[in-house]
Amino acid sequence: MRHSPDHRIQASSGATLARRRLLGAVAAAVAAATWGCAPAALALALGSKVDVTVVDRETGDTLAVYPYRGQHYIAGRPGSRYAIRVTNRTGERVMAVMAVDGVNIISGQTASWSQSGYVLAPWQSYEITGWRKSDQEVAAFEFTSLPDSYAARTGRPNDVGVIGVAVFTERVQWQPPPPMAPPSPSVERSESRRSGAGNDGAPRGALADKSAESLASADAAAKPAAPAPTERLGTGHGARESSYVTSTNFVRSTVRPVEIVSLQYDRHENLARAGVMPQVGWDMRPQPPRPFPRSAQNTGYVPDPPSR
């Protein structure tokens, strides 16, 4: 199967934006707890190709990541601006298709893997600070109430509360290797073998015996009623900021990303109520938001939200 080159845009720091397809999924890594009542802060590297952290631009702190029920969470502060820092952990170029609240951060489309993304040079780190408006500007990412989020204001509130990164590696044109001299008879040849890494995460089965059900019912009856939830957190369409990018070409080595990592986010009090920090046993919502809901293709940048 032949792949045509993707057209992308290169940022002034060397990061590039792909106009059509993105590579791979992101690794999430975070350090230093920012909330006093939360468990110890975790530093997680969830992906093998890229490392992703979220930075509070008001304080300069990297937000702590908390694993819970197969998802990973960060706590945002309403009103604060944030940046998504992506670091290429490989010696080759990669493309990162990125979405916030289920919306592609370059085009403003409902997110899918085949859309535009940032291309990173080997070992490069780059901070994305907002929704791309042009080759010269972004609208800052800022934590805000759900109704004021960009996704909700554009009629797409279902996936508010998630940051997603899909990572692709680059297809390199094959070149025949140079001729090699035969090995010396006195030297034994060795062969190395690559093994594909895969995560076989099977969900834990529920206990079926009646005694377990009775115990769970008694435990639920002993818990106090859950308090009314605080309004959920989303990402707003903030003030315009300078951010320069340029175009470049990128050919994906695969149709699907090599890895995908998502970070759920919400207010600290909602995460505490949900059992994320500390655990108390109530679910935050019926199902988590999707980082890449499907949408039609678009070649533009993020459009402005409707006027209030």
Contacts in CASP RR format, 6 or more apart in sequence:
PFRMAT RR
TARGET T0000
AUTHOR 0000-0000-0000
METHOD contacts of the structure
MODEL  1
MRHSPDHRIQASSGATLARRRLLGAVAAAVAAATWGCAPAALALALGSKV
DVTVVDRETGDTLAVYPYRGQHYIAGRPGSRYAIRVTNRTGERVMAVMAV
DGVNIISGQTASWSQSGYVLAPWQSYEITGWRKSDQEVAAFEFTSLPDSY
AARTGRPNDVGVIGVAVFTERVQWQPPPPMAPPSPSVERSESRRSGAGND
GAPRGALADKSAESLASADAAAKPAAPAPTERLGTGHGARESSYVTSTNF
VRSTVRPVEIVSLQYDRHENLARAGVMPQVGWDMRPQPPRPFPRSAQNTG
YVPDPPSR
1 255 0 8 1.000
3 171 0 8 1.000
3 251 0 8 1.000
3 252 0 8 1.000
3 253 0 8 1.000
4 251 0 8 1.000
5 249 0 8 1.000
5 250 0 8 1.000
5 251 0 8 1.000
6 18 0 8 1.000
6 19 0 8 1.000
6 20 0 8 1.000
6 21 0 8 1.000
6 95 0 8 1.000
6 249 0 8 1.000
6 250 0 8 1.000
6 251 0 8 1.000
6 252 0 8 1.000
7 18 0 8 1.000
7 19 0 8 1.000
7 20 0 8 1.000
7 247 0 8 1.000
7 248 0 8 1.000
7 249 0 8 1.000
8 16 0 8 1.000
8 17 0 8 1.000
8 18 0 8 1.000
8 19 0 8 1.000
8 20 0 8 1.000
8 95 0 8 1.000
8 116 0 8 1.000
8 117 0 8 1.000
8 118 0 8 1.000
8 119 0 8 1.000
8 247 0 8 1.000
8 248 0 8 1.000
8 249 0 8 1.000
8 250 0 8 1.000
9 16 0 8 1.000
9 17 0 8 1.000
9 18 0 8 1.000
9 19 0 8 1.000
9 106 0 8 1.000
9 116 0 8 1.000
9 135 0 8 1.000
9 245 0 8 1.000
9 246 0 8 1.000
9 247 0 8 1.000
9 248 0 8 1.000
10 16 0 8 1.000
10 17 0 8 1.000
10 119 0 8 1.000
10 245 0 8 1.000
10 246 0 8 1.000
10 247 0 8 1.000
10 248 0 8 1.000
11 17 0 8 1.000
11 118 0 8 1.000
11 126 0 8 1.000
11 243 0 8 1.000
11 244 0 8 1.000
11 245 0 8 1.000
11 246 0 8 1.000
12 243 0 8 1.000
12 244 0 8 1.000
12 245 0 8 1.000
12 246 0 8 1.000
13 124 0 8 1.000
13 126 0 8 1.000
14 120 0 8 1.000
14 121 0 8 1.000
14 124 0 8 1.000
14 126 0 8 1.000
15 86 0 8 1.000
15 118 0 8 1.000
15 119 0 8 1.000
15 120 0 8 1.000
15 121 0 8 1.000
15 124 0 8 1.000
15 126 0 8 1.000
15 128 0 8 1.000
15 245 0 8 1.000
16 95 0 8 1.000
16 118 0 8 1.000
16 119 0 8 1.000
16 120 0 8 1.000
16 245 0 8 1.000
16 246 0 8 1.000
16 247 0 8 1.000
16 248 0 8 1.000
16 250 0 8 1.000
17 106 0 8 1.000
17 116 0 8 1.000
17 117 0 8 1.000
17 118 0 8 1.000
17 119 0 8 1.000
17 132 0 8 1.000
17 245 0 8 1.000
17 247 0 8 1.000
18 95 0 8 1.000
18 97 0 8 1.000
18 116 0 8 1.000
18 117 0 8 1.000
18 118 0 8 1.000
18 119 0 8 1.000
18 250 0 8 1.000
19 106 0 8 1.000
19 116 0 8 1.000
19 117 0 8 1.000
19 247 0 8 1.000
19 299 0 8 1.000
20 114 0 8 1.000
20 115 0 8 1.000
20 116 0 8 1.000
21 95 0 8 1.000
21 97 0 8 1.000
21 113 0 8 1.000
21 114 0 8 1.000
21 115 0 8 1.000
21 117 0 8 1.000
21 168 0 8 1.000
21 250 0 8 1.000
21 252 0 8 1.000
22 95 0 8 1.000
22 96 0 8 1.000
22 97 0 8 1.000
22 98 0 8 1.000
22 113 0 8 1.000
22 114 0 8 1.000
22 115 0 8 1.000
22 116 0 8 1.000
22 117 0 8 1.000
22 166 0 8 1.000
22 167 0 8 1.000
22 168 0 8 1.000
22 257 0 8 1.000
23 49 0 8 1.000
23 94 0 8 1.000
23 95 0 8 1.000
23 96 0 8 1.000
23 97 0 8 1.000
23 166 0 8 1.000
23 167 0 8 1.000
23 168 0 8 1.000
23 169 0 8 1.000
23 170 0 8 1.000
23 250 0 8 1.000
23 252 0 8 1.000
23 253 0 8 1.000
23 254 0 8 1.000
23 257 0 8 1.000
23 258 0 8 1.000
24 49 0 8 1.000
24 50 0 8 1.000
24 94 0 8 1.000
24 95 0 8 1.000
24 96 0 8 1.000
24 97 0 8 1.000
24 165 0 8 1.000
24 166 0 8 1.000
24 167 0 8 1.000
24 168 0 8 1.000
24 169 0 8 1.000
24 257 0 8 1.000
24 258 0 8 1.000
24 259 0 8 1.000
24 260 0 8 1.000
25 47 0 8 1.000
25 49 0 8 1.000
25 164 0 8 1.000
25 165 0 8 1.000
25 166 0 8 1.000
25 167 0 8 1.000
25 257 0 8 1.000
25 258 0 8 1.000
25 259 0 8 1.000
25 260 0 8 1.000
25 261 0 8 1.000
26 46 0 8 1.000
26 47 0 8 1.000
26 49 0 8 1.000
26 50 0 8 1.000
26 51 0 8 1.000
26 52 0 8 1.000
26 86 0 8 1.000
26 96 0 8 1.000
26 98 0 8 1.000
26 164 0 8 1.000
26 165 0 8 1.000
26 166 0 8 1.000
26 167 0 8 1.000
26 259 0 8 1.000
26 260 0 8 1.000
26 261 0 8 1.000
27 45 0 8 1.000
27 46 0 8 1.000
27 47 0 8 1.000
27 48 0 8 1.000
27 49 0 8 1.000
27 50 0 8 1.000
27 51 0 8 1.000
27 52 0 8 1.000
27 89 0 8 1.000
27 259 0 8 1.000
27 261 0 8 1.000
28 44 0 8 1.000
28 45 0 8 1.000
28 46 0 8 1.000
28 47 0 8 1.000
28 51 0 8 1.000
28 52 0 8 1.000
28 53 0 8 1.000
28 65 0 8 1.000
28 72 0 8 1.000
28 261 0 8 1.000
28 263 0 8 1.000
29 43 0 8 1.000
29 44 0 8 1.000
29 45 0 8 1.000
29 46 0 8 1.000
29 51 0 8 1.000
29 52 0 8 1.000
29 53 0 8 1.000
29 65 0 8 1.000
30 41 0 8 1.000
30 42 0 8 1.000
30 43 0 8 1.000
30 44 0 8 1.000
30 53 0 8 1.000
30 54 0 8 1.000
30 62 0 8 1.000
30 63 0 8 1.000
30 64 0 8 1.000
30 65 0 8 1.000
30 74 0 8 1.000
31 41 0 8 1.000
31 43 0 8 1.000
31 53 0 8 1.000
31 62 0 8 1.000
31 64 0 8 1.000
32 41 0 8 1.000
32 61 0 8 1.000
32 62 0 8 1.000
32 64 0 8 1.000
33 39 0 8 1.000
33 40 0 8 1.000
33 41 0 8 1.000
33 64 0 8 1.000
34 41 0 8 1.000
34 56 0 8 1.000
34 59 0 8 1.000
34 61 0 8 1.000
34 63 0 8 1.000
34 64 0 8 1.000
34 75 0 8 1.000
35 64 0 8 1.000
35 75 0 8 1.000
35 268 0 8 1.000
35 277 0 8 1.000
37 272 0 8 1.000
37 277 0 8 1.000
37 278 0 8 1.000
38 64 0 8 1.000
38 66 0 8 1.000
38 75 0 8 1.000
38 268 0 8 1.000
38 272 0 8 1.000
38 277 0 8 1.000
38 278 0 8 1.000
39 66 0 8 1.000
39 277 0 8 1.000
39 278 0 8 1.000
41 64 0 8 1.000
42 64 0 8 1.000
42 65 0 8 1.000
42 66 0 8 1.000
42 67 0 8 1.000
43 65 0 8 1.000
44 65 0 8 1.000
44 67 0 8 1.000
44 72 0 8 1.000
45 51 0 8 1.000
45 89 0 8 1.000
46 52 0 8 1.000
46 72 0 8 1.000
46 261 0 8 1.000
47 89 0 8 1.000
47 259 0 8 1.000
47 261 0 8 1.000
48 89 0 8 1.000
48 197 0 8 1.000
48 259 0 8 1.000
49 88 0 8 1.000
49 89 0 8 1.000
49 90 0 8 1.000
49 94 0 8 1.000
49 167 0 8 1.000
49 169 0 8 1.000
49 258 0 8 1.000
49 259 0 8 1.000
50 86 0 8 1.000
50 87 0 8 1.000
50 88 0 8 1.000
50 89 0 8 1.000
50 94 0 8 1.000
50 96 0 8 1.000
50 120 0 8 1.000
50 165 0 8 1.000
50 167 0 8 1.000
51 86 0 8 1.000
51 87 0 8 1.000
51 89 0 8 1.000
52 84 0 8 1.000
52 85 0 8 1.000
52 86 0 8 1.000
52 87 0 8 1.000
52 163 0 8 1.000
52 165 0 8 1.000
52 261 0 8 1.000
52 263 0 8 1.000
53 62 0 8 1.000
53 63 0 8 1.000
53 84 0 8 1.000
53 85 0 8 1.000
53 87 0 8 1.000
54 62 0 8 1.000
54 63 0 8 1.000
54 74 0 8 1.000
54 82 0 8 1.000
54 83 0 8 1.000
54 84 0 8 1.000
54 85 0 8 1.000
54 163 0 8 1.000
54 263 0 8 1.000
54 265 0 8 1.000
55 61 0 8 1.000
55 62 0 8 1.000
55 63 0 8 1.000
55 82 0 8 1.000
55 83 0 8 1.000
55 84 0 8 1.000
55 85 0 8 1.000
55 127 0 8 1.000
56 62 0 8 1.000
56 63 0 8 1.000
56 76 0 8 1.000
56 77 0 8 1.000
56 80 0 8 1.000
56 81 0 8 1.000
56 82 0 8 1.000
57 80 0 8 1.000
57 81 0 8 1.000
57 82 0 8 1.000
57 83 0 8 1.000
57 129 0 8 1.000
58 77 0 8 1.000
58 80 0 8 1.000
58 81 0 8 1.000
59 80 0 8 1.000
62 85 0 8 1.000
63 74 0 8 1.000
63 75 0 8 1.000
63 76 0 8 1.000
63 82 0 8 1.000
64 74 0 8 1.000
64 75 0 8 1.000
65 72 0 8 1.000
65 73 0 8 1.000
65 74 0 8 1.000
65 263 0 8 1.000
66 72 0 8 1.000
66 73 0 8 1.000
66 74 0 8 1.000
66 75 0 8 1.000
66 271 0 8 1.000
66 276 0 8 1.000
66 277 0 8 1.000
67 73 0 8 1.000
68 274 0 8 1.000
68 275 0 8 1.000
68 276 0 8 1.000
68 279 0 8 1.000
71 262 0 8 1.000
71 264 0 8 1.000
71 288 0 8 1.000
72 261 0 8 1.000
72 262 0 8 1.000
72 263 0 8 1.000
72 264 0 8 1.000
73 263 0 8 1.000
73 264 0 8 1.000
73 265 0 8 1.000
73 266 0 8 1.000
73 271 0 8 1.000
73 276 0 8 1.000
73 277 0 8 1.000
74 263 0 8 1.000
74 264 0 8 1.000
74 265 0 8 1.000
75 265 0 8 1.000
75 266 0 8 1.000
75 267 0 8 1.000
75 268 0 8 1.000
75 271 0 8 1.000
75 277 0 8 1.000
76 82 0 8 1.000
76 143 0 8 1.000
76 233 0 8 1.000
76 265 0 8 1.000
76 266 0 8 1.000
76 267 0 8 1.000
76 268 0 8 1.000
77 143 0 8 1.000
77 268 0 8 1.000
78 143 0 8 1.000
78 144 0 8 1.000
78 145 0 8 1.000
78 233 0 8 1.000
78 267 0 8 1.000
79 142 0 8 1.000
79 143 0 8 1.000
79 144 0 8 1.000
80 142 0 8 1.000
80 143 0 8 1.000
81 129 0 8 1.000
81 140 0 8 1.000
81 141 0 8 1.000
81 142 0 8 1.000
81 238 0 8 1.000
82 141 0 8 1.000
82 142 0 8 1.000
82 143 0 8 1.000
83 127 0 8 1.000
83 128 0 8 1.000
83 129 0 8 1.000
83 130 0 8 1.000
83 141 0 8 1.000
84 98 0 8 1.000
84 100 0 8 1.000
84 127 0 8 1.000
84 128 0 8 1.000
84 141 0 8 1.000
84 163 0 8 1.000
84 165 0 8 1.000
85 125 0 8 1.000
85 126 0 8 1.000
85 127 0 8 1.000
85 128 0 8 1.000
86 96 0 8 1.000
86 98 0 8 1.000
86 118 0 8 1.000
86 120 0 8 1.000
86 125 0 8 1.000
86 126 0 8 1.000
86 127 0 8 1.000
86 128 0 8 1.000
86 165 0 8 1.000
87 120 0 8 1.000
87 123 0 8 1.000
87 124 0 8 1.000
87 125 0 8 1.000
87 126 0 8 1.000
88 94 0 8 1.000
88 120 0 8 1.000
88 121 0 8 1.000
88 122 0 8 1.000
88 123 0 8 1.000
88 124 0 8 1.000
88 125 0 8 1.000
89 123 0 8 1.000
90 122 0 8 1.000
90 123 0 8 1.000
90 169 0 8 1.000
91 122 0 8 1.000
91 123 0 8 1.000
92 122 0 8 1.000
92 169 0 8 1.000
92 170 0 8 1.000
92 172 0 8 1.000
93 119 0 8 1.000
93 120 0 8 1.000
93 121 0 8 1.000
93 122 0 8 1.000
93 170 0 8 1.000
93 250 0 8 1.000
94 119 0 8 1.000
94 120 0 8 1.000
94 167 0 8 1.000
94 168 0 8 1.000
94 169 0 8 1.000
94 170 0 8 1.000
95 117 0 8 1.000
95 118 0 8 1.000
95 119 0 8 1.000
95 120 0 8 1.000
95 167 0 8 1.000
95 168 0 8 1.000
95 170 0 8 1.000
95 250 0 8 1.000
95 252 0 8 1.000
96 117 0 8 1.000
96 118 0 8 1.000
96 119 0 8 1.000
96 120 0 8 1.000
96 165 0 8 1.000
96 166 0 8 1.000
96 167 0 8 1.000
97 104 0 8 1.000
97 111 0 8 1.000
97 113 0 8 1.000
97 115 0 8 1.000
97 116 0 8 1.000
97 117 0 8 1.000
97 165 0 8 1.000
97 166 0 8 1.000
97 167 0 8 1.000
97 168 0 8 1.000
97 257 0 8 1.000
97 292 0 8 1.000
98 104 0 8 1.000
98 105 0 8 1.000
98 106 0 8 1.000
98 117 0 8 1.000
98 118 0 8 1.000
98 128 0 8 1.000
98 163 0 8 1.000
98 164 0 8 1.000
98 165 0 8 1.000
98 166 0 8 1.000
99 105 0 8 1.000
99 111 0 8 1.000
99 162 0 8 1.000
99 163 0 8 1.000
99 164 0 8 1.000
99 165 0 8 1.000
99 291 0 8 1.000
99 292 0 8 1.000
100 131 0 8 1.000
100 141 0 8 1.000
100 150 0 8 1.000
100 151 0 8 1.000
100 162 0 8 1.000
100 163 0 8 1.000
100 164 0 8 1.000
100 235 0 8 1.000
101 149 0 8 1.000
101 150 0 8 1.000
101 151 0 8 1.000
101 156 0 8 1.000
101 159 0 8 1.000
101 160 0 8 1.000
101 161 0 8 1.000
101 162 0 8 1.000
101 234 0 8 1.000
101 235 0 8 1.000
101 289 0 8 1.000
102 110 0 8 1.000
102 111 0 8 1.000
102 151 0 8 1.000
102 156 0 8 1.000
102 159 0 8 1.000
102 162 0 8 1.000
102 164 0 8 1.000
102 289 0 8 1.000
102 290 0 8 1.000
102 291 0 8 1.000
102 292 0 8 1.000
102 293 0 8 1.000
103 109 0 8 1.000
103 110 0 8 1.000
103 111 0 8 1.000
103 150 0 8 1.000
103 151 0 8 1.000
103 154 0 8 1.000
103 156 0 8 1.000
103 302 0 8 1.000
104 110 0 8 1.000
104 111 0 8 1.000
104 112 0 8 1.000
104 115 0 8 1.000
104 116 0 8 1.000
104 117 0 8 1.000
104 302 0 8 1.000
105 128 0 8 1.000
105 130 0 8 1.000
105 131 0 8 1.000
105 132 0 8 1.000
105 302 0 8 1.000
106 115 0 8 1.000
106 116 0 8 1.000
106 117 0 8 1.000
106 118 0 8 1.000
106 132 0 8 1.000
106 301 0 8 1.000
106 302 0 8 1.000
107 115 0 8 1.000
107 116 0 8 1.000
107 132 0 8 1.000
107 298 0 8 1.000
107 299 0 8 1.000
107 300 0 8 1.000
107 301 0 8 1.000
107 302 0 8 1.000
108 131 0 8 1.000
108 298 0 8 1.000
108 301 0 8 1.000
108 302 0 8 1.000
108 303 0 8 1.000
109 115 0 8 1.000
109 295 0 8 1.000
109 296 0 8 1.000
109 297 0 8 1.000
109 298 0 8 1.000
110 156 0 8 1.000
110 293 0 8 1.000
110 294 0 8 1.000
110 295 0 8 1.000
111 164 0 8 1.000
111 291 0 8 1.000
111 292 0 8 1.000
111 293 0 8 1.000
111 295 0 8 1.000
112 292 0 8 1.000
112 293 0 8 1.000
112 294 0 8 1.000
112 295 0 8 1.000
113 166 0 8 1.000
113 256 0 8 1.000
113 257 0 8 1.000
113 292 0 8 1.000
114 297 0 8 1.000
115 297 0 8 1.000
115 298 0 8 1.000
118 126 0 8 1.000
118 128 0 8 1.000
119 248 0 8 1.000
119 250 0 8 1.000
120 126 0 8 1.000
128 138 0 8 1.000
128 141 0 8 1.000
129 138 0 8 1.000
129 140 0 8 1.000
129 141 0 8 1.000
129 241 0 8 1.000
129 243 0 8 1.000
130 138 0 8 1.000
130 139 0 8 1.000
130 140 0 8 1.000
130 141 0 8 1.000
130 238 0 8 1.000
130 241 0 8 1.000
130 243 0 8 1.000
131 138 0 8 1.000
131 139 0 8 1.000
131 141 0 8 1.000
131 150 0 8 1.000
131 237 0 8 1.000
131 238 0 8 1.000
131 302 0 8 1.000
132 138 0 8 1.000
132 243 0 8 1.000
132 245 0 8 1.000
132 301 0 8 1.000
132 302 0 8 1.000
133 139 0 8 1.000
133 240 0 8 1.000
133 301 0 8 1.000
133 302 0 8 1.000
134 301 0 8 1.000
135 244 0 8 1.000
135 245 0 8 1.000
135 246 0 8 1.000
136 242 0 8 1.000
136 243 0 8 1.000
136 244 0 8 1.000
137 240 0 8 1.000
137 241 0 8 1.000
137 242 0 8 1.000
137 243 0 8 1.000
138 240 0 8 1.000
138 241 0 8 1.000
138 243 0 8 1.000
139 237 0 8 1.000
139 238 0 8 1.000
139 239 0 8 1.000
139 240 0 8 1.000
139 241 0 8 1.000
139 302 0 8 1.000
140 238 0 8 1.000
140 239 0 8 1.000
140 240 0 8 1.000
140 241 0 8 1.000
141 235 0 8 1.000
141 236 0 8 1.000
141 238 0 8 1.000
142 235 0 8 1.000
142 236 0 8 1.000
142 238 0 8 1.000
143 233 0 8 1.000
143 234 0 8 1.000
143 235 0 8 1.000
143 236 0 8 1.000
143 265 0 8 1.000
144 233 0 8 1.000
144 234 0 8 1.000
144 235 0 8 1.000
144 236 0 8 1.000
145 231 0 8 1.000
145 232 0 8 1.000
145 233 0 8 1.000
145 234 0 8 1.000
146 152 0 8 1.000
146 157 0 8 1.000
146 160 0 8 1.000
146 231 0 8 1.000
146 232 0 8 1.000
146 233 0 8 1.000
146 234 0 8 1.000
147 153 0 8 1.000
147 231 0 8 1.000
148 234 0 8 1.000
148 236 0 8 1.000
149 157 0 8 1.000
149 160 0 8 1.000
149 234 0 8 1.000
149 235 0 8 1.000
149 236 0 8 1.000
150 235 0 8 1.000
150 236 0 8 1.000
150 237 0 8 1.000
150 302 0 8 1.000
150 305 0 8 1.000
151 157 0 8 1.000
151 159 0 8 1.000
151 160 0 8 1.000
151 234 0 8 1.000
151 235 0 8 1.000
152 160 0 8 1.000
152 234 0 8 1.000
153 237 0 8 1.000
153 305 0 8 1.000
153 306 0 8 1.000
154 303 0 8 1.000
154 305 0 8 1.000
154 306 0 8 1.000
156 293 0 8 1.000
158 289 0 8 1.000
158 290 0 8 1.000
158 293 0 8 1.000
159 289 0 8 1.000
159 290 0 8 1.000
159 291 0 8 1.000
159 293 0 8 1.000
160 232 0 8 1.000
160 234 0 8 1.000
160 235 0 8 1.000
160 289 0 8 1.000
161 232 0 8 1.000
161 233 0 8 1.000
161 234 0 8 1.000
161 235 0 8 1.000
161 264 0 8 1.000
161 265 0 8 1.000
161 266 0 8 1.000
161 289 0 8 1.000
162 262 0 8 1.000
162 263 0 8 1.000
162 264 0 8 1.000
162 265 0 8 1.000
162 288 0 8 1.000
162 289 0 8 1.000
162 290 0 8 1.000
162 291 0 8 1.000
163 262 0 8 1.000
163 263 0 8 1.000
163 265 0 8 1.000
163 291 0 8 1.000
164 260 0 8 1.000
164 261 0 8 1.000
164 262 0 8 1.000
164 263 0 8 1.000
164 291 0 8 1.000
164 292 0 8 1.000
165 260 0 8 1.000
165 261 0 8 1.000
165 262 0 8 1.000
165 291 0 8 1.000
166 257 0 8 1.000
166 259 0 8 1.000
166 260 0 8 1.000
166 291 0 8 1.000
166 292 0 8 1.000
167 257 0 8 1.000
167 258 0 8 1.000
167 259 0 8 1.000
167 260 0 8 1.000
168 252 0 8 1.000
168 253 0 8 1.000
168 254 0 8 1.000
168 257 0 8 1.000
168 258 0 8 1.000
169 252 0 8 1.000
169 253 0 8 1.000
169 254 0 8 1.000
169 258 0 8 1.000
170 250 0 8 1.000
170 251 0 8 1.000
170 252 0 8 1.000
170 253 0 8 1.000
171 251 0 8 1.000
171 252 0 8 1.000
171 253 0 8 1.000
172 253 0 8 1.000
183 189 0 8 1.000
207 213 0 8 1.000
223 280 0 8 1.000
223 281 0 8 1.000
226 273 0 8 1.000
226 282 0 8 1.000
227 273 0 8 1.000
229 270 0 8 1.000
229 273 0 8 1.000
229 284 0 8 1.000
230 267 0 8 1.000
230 269 0 8 1.000
230 270 0 8 1.000
230 273 0 8 1.000
231 267 0 8 1.000
232 266 0 8 1.000
232 267 0 8 1.000
232 270 0 8 1.000
232 285 0 8 1.000
233 265 0 8 1.000
233 266 0 8 1.000
233 267 0 8 1.000
233 270 0 8 1.000
234 265 0 8 1.000
237 302 0 8 1.000
237 304 0 8 1.000
237 305 0 8 1.000
260 291 0 8 1.000
260 292 0 8 1.000
262 291 0 8 1.000
264 288 0 8 1.000
264 289 0 8 1.000
266 274 0 8 1.000
266 284 0 8 1.000
268 277 0 8 1.000
270 284 0 8 1.000
271 277 0 8 1.000
271 284 0 8 1.000
272 278 0 8 1.000
272 280 0 8 1.000
273 280 0 8 1.000
273 282 0 8 1.000
273 284 0 8 1.000
274 280 0 8 1.000
274 281 0 8 1.000
274 282 0 8 1.000
274 283 0 8 1.000
274 284 0 8 1.000
275 281 0 8 1.000
275 282 0 8 1.000
276 284 0 8 1.000
END
